[in-house]
Amino acid sequence: MKNDGKYTSGDIEYAQSEDIGIMRWKDRGSKPVTLVSNMHNSSDTSTVLRKNGKGERIQVKCPTGISEYNKYMGGVDKFDQYMSPYSISQKSRKWWITLFYYMVDNAIVNSYILYKESCNKNKKKYITHLEFRSRLTDELIGNFSCRKKNTSSPHEQRYKKKQKLSIAHDFTGVDHMPKFIDKYRRCKMCSTKAKEKRSNMICSTCDITLCKQCFVPYNKPT
């Protein structure tokens, strides 16, 4: 094909190899438009309206593939406009992760478009794209939490709450404050091989396990 500078307005060039067609057409811009398609015969042409130097609208020959692209490209542009502001895509070295994020974005945008069409059909007011994504996120997450659930009974929860309150009251003003953990460990002060005593309370400063009776004596200033 010719170099870009050698085209004049309306020039068409094309090449075809089995199902793949390449077509070039010089419109009003400085460079010709190039299109590769597997659904058009590159030799097929149609006409489009363009203004001449006198301002009159005349019919100009154009490859069918390019004219159809110009006709339907608005849908592609609109899709990109919907997706780009709120895309969930993130950079990754793995190509399939990028593809996965794109497919999720694709599904969200298409669902929003269907939602808008449904509202327009039923003459209802629709929410914005941002609010749609926000509500969708809330619905997908639901009541899920990554925090560990408390499986203890209500009686045990009340007992632990009272125990924490009493300990906090007993040691108000002490630098070393008690802290409860999930596991029970041997008390540093009173537990022995003959008589083992375990506790789920540690000193927040020393990180040492102590039972309630040993906490004050162990941390008492000498």
Phi and psi in degrees as a GROMACS rama.xvg file:
@    title "Ramachandran Plot"
@    xaxis  label "Phi"
@    yaxis  label "Psi"
@TYPE xy
-70.9337  161.547  LYS-2
-68.2269  156.585  ASN-3
-57.3712  -37.2177  ASP-4
-74.3728  -9.74697  GLY-5
-97.569  4.98116  LYS-6
-89.8005  143.425  TYR-7
-113.316  162.292  THR-8
-56.6834  126.618  SER-9
96.7169  -9.23215  GLY-10
-66.5861  142.403  ASP-11
-129.921  135.79  ILE-12
-136.035  148.777  GLU-13
-153.541  161.915  TYR-14
-146.815  145.641  ALA-15
-133.635  134.052  GLN-16
-136.367  101.41  SER-17
55.4826  -117.636  GLU-18
-87.9937  -7.93017  ASP-19
-97.7027  124.312  ILE-20
-122.373  140.531  GLY-21
-118.877  128.948  ILE-22
-132.89  142.355  MET-23
-128.792  140.791  ARG-24
-145.378  132.396  TRP-25
-92.7827  109.833  LYS-26
-92.7387  -143.186  ASP-27
-87.4711  -10.8444  ARG-28
-75.2925  179.333  GLY-29
-77.7351  -24.1985  SER-30
-120.749  150.163  LYS-31
-71.0692  154.475  PRO-32
-88.414  129.409  VAL-33
-115.776  134.07  THR-34
-137.675  135.416  LEU-35
-111.806  129.098  VAL-36
-141.696  147.332  SER-37
-112.19  13.5495  ASN-38
-126.098  2.27831  MET-39
-125.089  148.254  HIS-40
-83.1481  121.623  ASN-41
-65.0165  -17.8021  SER-42
-86.0933  -13.277  SER-43
-71.3666  138.876  ASP-44
-129.096  158.025  THR-45
-139.162  -174.591  SER-46
-120.398  145.791  THR-47
-129.017  156.983  VAL-48
-91.1442  130.768  LEU-49
-138.976  152.581  ARG-50
-88.4255  137.306  LYS-51
-89.0632  -170.84  ASN-52
-64.2789  -22.686  GLY-53
-89.2364  -1.49829  LYS-54
86.1482  8.45086  GLY-55
-88.5809  141.043  GLU-56
-84.9873  120.281  ARG-57
-125.04  160.228  ILE-58
-87.407  131.39  GLN-59
-124.145  138.853  VAL-60
-68.8211  142.538  LYS-61
-149.554  141.446  CYS-62
-57.2714  137.913  PRO-63
-58.063  -39.8335  THR-64
-59.7297  -42.7122  GLY-65
-70.4949  -40.4906  ILE-66
-65.1919  -38.3205  SER-67
-71.5625  -35.5525  GLU-68
-60.9843  -46.5562  TYR-69
-62.8533  -30.1091  ASN-70
-72.9244  -39.0129  LYS-71
-107.586  -1.36029  TYR-72
-65.4406  -20.0003  MET-73
-57.866  -35.3336  GLY-74
-65.8757  -38.2807  GLY-75
-66.8162  -44.8141  VAL-76
-62.0643  -41.0501  ASP-77
-65.8789  -38.7363  LYS-78
-61.8477  -45.1237  PHE-79
-63.3173  -37.1464  ASP-80
-64.8889  -38.4268  GLN-81
-67.3512  -40.9978  TYR-82
-81.5108  -38.352  MET-83
-63.0188  -38.7561  SER-84
-68.5947  -31.0195  PRO-85
-124.638  28.4909  TYR-86
-64.4535  140.93  SER-87
-91.1278  0.946143  ILE-88
-62.0028  141.641  SER-89
-133.543  154.624  GLN-90
-69.409  139.767  LYS-91
-154.976  149.233  SER-92
-78.2803  -16.0468  ARG-93
-94.2517  121.192  LYS-94
-63.9081  -33.5063  TRP-95
-71.593  -24.267  TRP-96
-68.0885  -42.6477  ILE-97
-60.021  -41.9639  THR-98
-64.6732  -39.3571  LEU-99
-63.2672  -46.3562  PHE-100
-60.5421  -39.4714  TYR-101
-63.3409  -42.2226  TYR-102
-65.3534  -36.8783  MET-103
-66.0348  -46.427  VAL-104
-59.0552  -41.3086  ASP-105
-59.2693  -45.4928  ASN-106
-64.815  -39.6703  ALA-107
-66.1561  -45.7897  ILE-108
-63.4038  -45.2976  VAL-109
-63.9272  -37.5091  ASN-110
-67.4081  -35.7807  SER-111
-67.662  -38.7351  TYR-112
-63.643  -42.7402  ILE-113
-65.2284  -36.9777  LEU-114
-63.0684  -42.6995  TYR-115
-64.9835  -42.1616  LYS-116
-63.2528  -37.629  GLU-117
-65.7884  -41.2031  SER-118
-65.1062  -42.5619  CYS-119
-64.4836  -37.538  ASN-120
-66.2024  -39.1835  LYS-121
-92.7871  6.10144  ASN-122
56.415  47.9535  LYS-123
-114.575  153.452  LYS-124
-79.8526  132.103  LYS-125
-103.509  155.444  TYR-126
-83.9134  167.886  ILE-127
-73.2179  165.174  THR-128
-61.9006  -40.2795  HIS-129
-64.0177  -44.8256  LEU-130
-66.7174  -34.7852  GLU-131
-61.6636  -44.9456  PHE-132
-66.0081  -38.1932  ARG-133
-63.5375  -44.6889  SER-134
-67.2637  -37.7854  ARG-135
-62.5404  -40.7195  LEU-136
-62.3644  -44.3311  THR-137
-61.586  -39.6605  ASP-138
-68.6633  -38.6704  GLU-139
-71.3481  -38.6029  LEU-140
-75.7036  -43.5422  ILE-141
60.743  -131.029  GLY-142
-97.6145  15.0176  ASN-143
-65.1476  140.053  PHE-144
-144.1  138.972  SER-145
-81.2106  -7.71903  CYS-146
-73.8506  150.178  ARG-147
-71.9329  129.948  LYS-148
-74.1558  145.826  LYS-149
-85.3067  109.66  ASN-150
-95.5664  1.03439  THR-151
-72.4138  158.039  SER-152
-74.481  161.103  SER-153
-56.3126  -35.827  PRO-154
-64.6422  -44.2894  HIS-155
-65.6566  -37.7442  GLU-156
-63.4301  -41.9909  GLN-157
-65.621  -38.7523  ARG-158
-64.3589  -45.5231  TYR-159
-63.3146  -38.0345  LYS-160
-63.6273  -44.4736  LYS-161
-64.3422  -39.8545  LYS-162
-62.5541  -42.5654  GLN-163
-65.097  -41.5403  LYS-164
-64.5766  -42.2556  LEU-165
-66.2423  -40.1652  SER-166
-67.9895  -42.3824  ILE-167
-61.8286  -35.0933  ALA-168
-71.2008  -40.4779  HIS-169
-65.9197  -32.9395  ASP-170
-111.844  26.4849  PHE-171
-62.9278  129.328  THR-172
94.7734  -9.20331  GLY-173
-84.1694  138.749  VAL-174
-65.9101  -39.0168  ASP-175
-89.7527  110.603  HIS-176
-101.949  146.855  MET-177
-73.7063  152.2  PRO-178
-143.714  133.962  LYS-179
-94.9253  142.151  PHE-180
-124.053  171.639  ILE-181
-77.7486  -33.431  ASP-182
-96.8222  149.668  LYS-183
-94.8005  131.565  TYR-184
-128.259  167.727  ARG-185
-69.9576  139.171  ARG-186
-69.2133  132.764  CYS-187
-67.2933  -28.0324  LYS-188
-98.5054  -46.4991  MET-189
-108.56  -11.2401  CYS-190
-76.4419  132.503  SER-191
-129.763  171.755  THR-192
-65.8035  -35.7223  LYS-193
-73.3016  -39.5878  ALA-194
-135.137  98.6774  LYS-195
-85.6403  133.118  GLU-196
-125.302  132.371  LYS-197
-119.175  154.094  ARG-198
-148.694  154.472  SER-199
-106.581  21.6689  ASN-200
-114.59  133.058  MET-201
-126.102  162.864  ILE-202
-83.2065  124.471  CYS-203
-64.7536  -22.9165  SER-204
-90.7947  -46.6615  THR-205
-89.3476  -17.9008  CYS-206
58.2883  41.3571  ASP-207
-116.119  135.864  ILE-208
-77.8787  130.276  THR-209
-142.972  146.139  LEU-210
-83.7014  172.26  CYS-211
-60.7775  -39.9905  LYS-212
-71.1382  -26.0008  GLN-213
-95.3415  -8.98978  CYS-214
-63.5692  -50.4151  PHE-215
-68.519  -46.9173  VAL-216
-59.897  -37.213  PRO-217
-68.9613  -39.7632  TYR-218
-93.1417  3.57508  ASN-219
-68.5735  129.697  LYS-220
-60.7323  140.021  PRO-221
